[in-house]
Amino acid sequence: MKRFLCPKCENNIIFDETKYPGGKPIVLVCNECAKQFTIRLKDKSTKPSNPALDEVTLRDEDEGLGSITVLQNFFGYKQRLPLSMGDNVIGRQSKGNEIQVPVITTDPSLGRNHCVINVKRNKNNELVYTLRDFPSLTGTFLMNTLLGKKEQVRIEDGAVVNVGATTFIVNFAQDDTTKK
């Protein structure tokens, strides 16, 4: 299944790409705004046609610093989004908003820049994960506790975070302290 954003209203459009030959243009119609647009699927041996939407697959083999698993969202499917060293800004994917960890959802209570997970190494060369609100309008909850403004908390593997009406779990990397 492929996912595309409508260029007019940013509604998610899903279709089965296996029914269409690669390299040929396909006309899609948005169910929300009736906008018609054309896409062209590339051959399976090349990269995906829309890297921003297929980022979950592409970034899976990134630095291996853990990930977040989005469980509940308005769009209704599970997403696994990798984390990288430094600040990982988490928010709703939208046109023109370049963030490190874009969640594909129509949840209006999830901000475009909602919260930040920071990944760094401490003095013992161990990975440390911290969470803070960006700040957002609806707040960031860690294990059902609202984070204060400018509050940064250390999180543990398997931490449950609620941002708007969306829930995700933080999965740590298998830390190899010999890596730098």
N, C-alpha and C positions, 0 to 999 in steps of 0.2 A: 504494500500500500504506500502511495506517495501522498505527501501533504504539501499544499501550496497556499499562500496567502493571496486573497483577492487584492489586486492593486488599487482598487477603489475604496473598499470598506474594511479591508484586512480580515475578513471572515476566512476561516480555515476551510479548505476544500480538499477532500480525500477521494482518491480514485485508485483503482487497481491497475498499475502500470503494466502488468503481465499480459493484459488484453490488447496492448498496443505495440506496434513494432518500433524499435529504436530509430532515431534519425528523422522520423516523419512528424510534421506539425499536428498538434491536437488542439481543438477548440474546447475550452471549458467555460461553463456559465456558473456564476455565483448564485447560490440559492437565496442570498439575502438581498442583494442590490440588482440582480439580473445583468451584471456586467459580463461581457464576453471578452475573453483574452486567449491568446494562443501560446502554447508551450511546445517545446521540442524535447523529447526524451533522447538522451545519449545512449550509446550502446552500453551494455552491462560491463564491458571491459574498461570503461572510462569512469571518471569521477561523477558523482551525482549531479543532476541538472541544477539543483538549488542548494548549494552548500550551507547556507544559513539555516535552512530547515532540516537538513540532514546532519547537523553538527553533532548530534548524539552519537552517530555512527563514526564520523570522522575523528572526533576528539577522544573516543574511547581509549585509544592507545597513546594518549598524550603522556605527560610526565609521570603518570601513576601516583598522583598525590591524593587520591580519594575521589569521591563523587557525591552528588546528592541524588536521591531517588524520589521523584515527585509521584505521590500516590493518589492524591485527590485533587482534581481541578475541574473546571467547568467543561473542558474539552473531553474529559473522560478517558484518557489513556495514560499509561505509565511512561514516564520519561526517566532516563538516566543521564545526568549531566556531569561531566568531569570537572574537577577543580584543578587549579594551577597554583604555583607559588605566588605569594603576595595577596593583594585584595581581589576577591572574586565577587563582583557586584551581581546580585541576583534580582531579577525583575521580569515583568511581563514583556514578551517579545512584541515589538511594534516597529512599524516602518520608520526609519531614520534614527532609531535609538540603538546605538552600538554598545552592548554590555557583554561582559564575559560569560555569564551564565543565563541565557535567555530561556524562560519557561514559556512554552507555547500554550496559551490559555486565553479564554475570553473573560476571565474573572476580572471585573472592573475594580475590585478591592485589592488586587495585587498591583502595586505600583510598578512603573517602568524601571525605577531604581529603588527597590524595596529594602533590601538588607545586604550586608557584606559578611562573607566568611573569609577570614584572613588565615593563610597557611604560611608558617615560617618554621625555622629550626631554632631550638634553644641552645644554650651553652653546651649541653651534652649531645648536640647534633640530632636531637629527636624532633619529630614533627609536632607542632603545637597548632591547634585549630581554635580560633576565636570567632564569636558572632556579635554583630552590632546592627542596630536599626540604621537605615540610611540617612535621614529620618523619613518615615512614611506616614501617611494619613491614618492608616488603620493599625499600625504598630506591628511589632514582631514578637511572637510568643515562643519561648523555649520551654518545652515540657509544661505547657499551659500557664506559664508565668510571663507576664508582659515585661519586656526589657524597657528600662528607663531611657530617657533621652541621653545620648552620649555615653550610655552604659555599654561596656564591652565585656563579654563573659567567655570564659574558656569552656569549650564543649567537648563532650566525650563521644566515642564511637557509638553510633546508633541513636544519637540525639534526635528527638522529634521536634520539628520547627513548623509553626503555623504562620503563614503570611497571607493576610486577607482570608479568603475561603479556600486557600490552597495549603496542603500539608506535604512536607518532604522530610526524609530521613537522611542524616549525614553519615556517609560511609567512609571511614578512614582508609588510607592506603596501608598495605602491609609494609610497615616501615623497615627499611634496611639502612641502619645508621652508618654503614660504610659508604653509602652514596653521598655525594655532595652536590 
